[in-house]
Amino acid sequence: MSLPYDAALKELVQSYPRDWLAAVGVPVAGPVTAVNVDLATVSAAADAVFAVGDPPAYLVTLEFQASRDASLSRRV
């Protein structure tokens, strides 16, 4: 289920992926490509996923949180 700020944050992240990856401390040496994570047929979806490099060397997922969640690392 989408939350009120999901659409705005997803749009910002999709528009400026290198800036967001730098903000969370992910080094980016090659191109960054947004990965389509719209999983309309299931109930779970990632907020944003990027493939870094060409061919992709790794994937980075961003999950937006409104507040601290002690169980986040277990859930991700």
Summary of the structure (lengths in Angstrom):
residues: 76
radius of gyration: 12.9
end to end distance: 16.8
largest distance: 34.8
contacts: 148
relative contact order: 0.19
helix: 28%
strand: 17%
